[in-house]
Amino acid sequence: MSITGSILIDKLRINIPLVVLDEVDINAELYKQEIRNKLEKYFIDKKAYSVTTAYNYLRITLTPTRFKPDDNGYYTDTNLEMSSEEWLWNLFNELGFNNKNRRICESANITWIHLTKNIITNNTPLDYIMFLADFPLRKKFISSLISSNGRNTSLRLSTPKRNANWKDIIGDRVFIFYDKTQELLNKANKEIITL
């Protein structure tokens, strides 16, 4: 079953505790390089994936919408679609998330999942953000606008924090509307994009 043309997984992060790698006698540095080598075969740009260690975890971060479409020399980093579920499942198996490494599979957690949908809009992205920002919310959410520059604004729906001094983003939702053409121009370094 394909998820092409539907809701896409734009970013995915998997954390594996380093202590688990020690338990199964896997050298974390060698395992990181092995995963990088495997991902290099399937992704166009090294910015489409990363394999790092932080906070006692091995972190694998993927952007499935930036995969290599085929082996016939056609490579692009402007995909508006992602691979099939079967392709992603096979990639996970190749990375070791299978019965062969059951302990790793059981201990791995998905800590980020960014979902996206490509839609053609009639208004600017900022119009949609401002509409959502003014929308009445349940008491358990607080809305705030986040702006990095004049063209990029997103809306964060946060759960009220128990302790204002502690950064707690669990349960927060962030809605980002952006111009796909502009993103492709920036990412692909092209002068013209035809969608």
C-alpha positions as CSV (number, residue, x, y, z in Angstrom):
1,M,0.0,0.0,0.0
2,S,1.4,3.4,-1.0
3,I,1.1,6.6,1.0
4,T,2.1,8.6,-2.1
5,G,-0.1,11.7,-2.6
6,S,-1.6,11.4,0.9
7,I,-0.2,12.6,4.3
8,L,3.5,12.3,4.1
9,I,6.2,11.7,6.8
10,D,8.5,14.7,6.4
11,K,10.8,14.0,9.3
12,L,11.3,11.0,11.5
13,R,13.7,10.5,14.4
14,I,14.4,7.2,16.1
15,N,16.3,7.0,19.4
16,I,18.1,3.9,20.5
17,P,19.5,3.9,24.1
18,L,23.3,3.4,24.0
19,V,23.1,1.1,27.0
20,V,21.1,-1.3,24.8
21,L,23.8,-1.4,22.2
22,D,26.2,-2.2,25.0
23,E,23.9,-5.0,26.2
24,V,24.0,-6.7,22.7
25,D,27.7,-6.1,22.2
26,I,27.4,-3.5,19.4
27,N,30.0,-0.8,19.2
28,A,28.0,2.5,18.9
29,E,30.6,4.2,16.7
30,L,30.8,1.3,14.2
31,Y,27.0,1.0,14.2
32,K,26.6,4.7,13.4
33,Q,28.9,4.4,10.4
34,E,27.2,1.3,9.2
35,I,23.8,3.1,9.3
36,R,25.2,6.1,7.6
37,N,26.6,3.9,4.8
38,K,23.2,2.3,4.3
39,L,21.3,5.6,4.3
40,E,23.7,7.1,1.8
41,K,22.5,4.5,-0.8
42,Y,18.9,5.7,-0.4
43,F,19.0,9.5,0.1
44,I,20.2,12.1,-2.3
45,D,21.7,14.6,0.1
46,K,23.4,14.1,3.5
47,K,21.1,16.8,4.8
48,A,18.2,14.3,4.3
49,Y,19.5,12.1,7.2
50,S,21.7,12.2,10.2
51,V,23.1,9.6,12.6
52,T,24.4,11.1,15.9
53,T,24.7,10.3,19.6
54,A,23.3,12.7,22.2
55,Y,21.9,12.3,25.7
56,N,22.9,8.6,25.9
57,Y,21.0,7.8,22.7
58,L,21.9,6.9,19.1
59,R,19.7,9.2,17.0
60,I,18.7,8.4,13.5
61,T,16.9,11.3,11.8
62,L,15.4,10.8,8.3
63,T,13.5,12.9,5.8
64,P,11.6,10.2,3.8
65,T,10.4,12.8,1.2
66,R,14.0,13.2,0.0
67,F,14.7,9.6,-1.0
68,K,16.4,8.6,-4.3
69,P,13.5,7.9,-6.7
70,D,15.3,5.3,-8.8
71,D,18.7,4.0,-10.0
72,N,18.4,5.3,-13.6
73,G,20.2,8.5,-13.0
74,Y,17.1,10.5,-12.1
75,Y,17.8,12.1,-8.8
76,T,16.0,15.1,-7.4
77,D,15.7,16.8,-4.0
78,T,12.4,18.4,-4.8
79,N,10.1,15.4,-4.2
80,L,6.5,16.3,-3.3
81,E,5.9,12.6,-2.5
82,M,7.6,9.9,-0.5
83,S,8.4,6.3,-1.0
84,S,5.9,3.5,-0.3
85,E,5.3,2.0,3.1
86,E,7.0,-1.2,1.8
87,W,10.1,0.8,0.9
88,L,10.3,2.4,4.4
89,W,9.6,-1.0,6.0
90,N,12.5,-2.6,4.1
91,L,14.8,0.3,5.0
92,F,14.0,-0.2,8.7
93,N,14.7,-3.9,8.3
94,E,18.0,-3.1,6.6
95,L,18.9,-0.8,9.5
96,G,18.5,-3.6,11.9
97,F,14.9,-3.0,13.2
98,N,13.9,-6.7,12.8
99,N,13.8,-9.9,14.7
100,K,17.5,-10.4,14.2
101,N,18.2,-7.5,16.5
102,R,15.1,-7.9,18.7
103,R,16.5,-6.0,21.7
104,I,17.3,-3.0,19.5
105,C,13.9,-3.1,17.9
106,E,12.1,-3.2,21.2
107,S,14.1,-0.4,22.7
108,A,14.0,2.0,19.8
109,N,11.6,4.9,20.2
110,I,10.2,7.4,17.6
111,T,10.7,10.7,19.2
112,W,9.9,13.0,16.3
113,I,7.4,12.5,13.5
114,H,6.6,15.5,11.3
115,L,3.6,14.9,9.0
116,T,2.9,17.0,6.0
117,K,0.3,17.4,3.2
118,N,0.9,19.1,-0.1
119,I,-2.1,21.3,-0.9
120,I,-2.6,24.2,-3.3
121,T,-3.9,27.2,-1.4
122,N,-5.8,30.3,-2.5
123,N,-4.2,32.6,0.1
124,T,-0.7,33.2,1.5
125,P,0.6,31.0,4.2
126,L,0.4,33.9,6.7
127,D,-3.3,34.3,6.1
128,Y,-3.9,30.7,7.3
129,I,-1.7,31.0,10.3
130,M,-3.4,34.2,11.4
131,F,-6.9,32.6,10.9
132,L,-5.8,29.6,13.1
133,A,-4.3,31.9,15.7
134,D,-7.6,33.7,16.2
135,F,-9.6,30.5,16.4
136,P,-11.1,29.8,19.8
137,L,-9.3,26.9,21.6
138,R,-10.0,24.6,24.5
139,K,-8.6,25.7,27.8
140,K,-5.8,23.1,27.6
141,F,-4.1,24.9,24.7
142,I,-2.4,28.2,24.5
143,S,-1.6,29.6,21.0
144,S,1.5,31.6,20.1
145,L,2.9,32.8,16.9
146,I,6.6,31.9,16.1
147,S,8.3,34.0,13.4
148,S,11.8,33.4,12.2
149,N,11.7,36.0,9.4
150,G,9.1,38.1,7.5
151,R,8.0,35.2,5.2
152,N,8.0,32.3,7.7
153,T,5.5,32.2,10.6
154,S,4.2,29.2,12.3
155,L,1.6,28.6,15.0
156,R,2.3,26.6,18.2
157,L,-0.5,25.2,20.2
158,S,1.1,24.5,23.6
159,T,-0.2,22.8,26.7
160,P,0.0,25.0,29.8
161,K,3.4,24.4,31.5
162,R,3.5,23.1,35.0
163,N,6.8,24.9,35.6
164,A,7.6,28.0,33.6
165,N,11.3,27.5,34.1
166,W,11.3,24.1,32.6
167,K,11.1,23.6,28.8
168,D,8.3,21.2,28.3
169,I,7.2,20.8,24.7
170,I,5.6,17.3,25.1
171,G,2.0,17.6,23.8
172,D,2.7,20.8,21.8
173,R,1.5,20.9,18.3
174,V,3.1,23.2,15.7
175,F,1.3,24.1,12.5
176,I,3.5,25.5,9.7
177,F,2.2,26.8,6.4
178,Y,4.8,27.7,3.8
179,D,5.1,28.2,0.1
180,K,6.4,25.0,-1.4
181,T,7.7,26.7,-4.5
182,Q,9.9,29.0,-2.3
183,E,11.1,26.0,-0.3
184,L,12.1,24.2,-3.4
185,L,13.8,27.3,-4.8
186,N,15.8,27.5,-1.6
187,K,16.5,23.8,-1.2
188,A,17.3,22.9,-4.8
189,N,19.1,26.2,-5.7
190,K,17.0,26.5,-8.8
191,E,15.8,29.6,-10.5
192,I,12.5,28.2,-11.8
193,I,10.2,25.6,-10.3
194,T,7.2,24.2,-12.1
195,L,4.7,22.3,-10.0
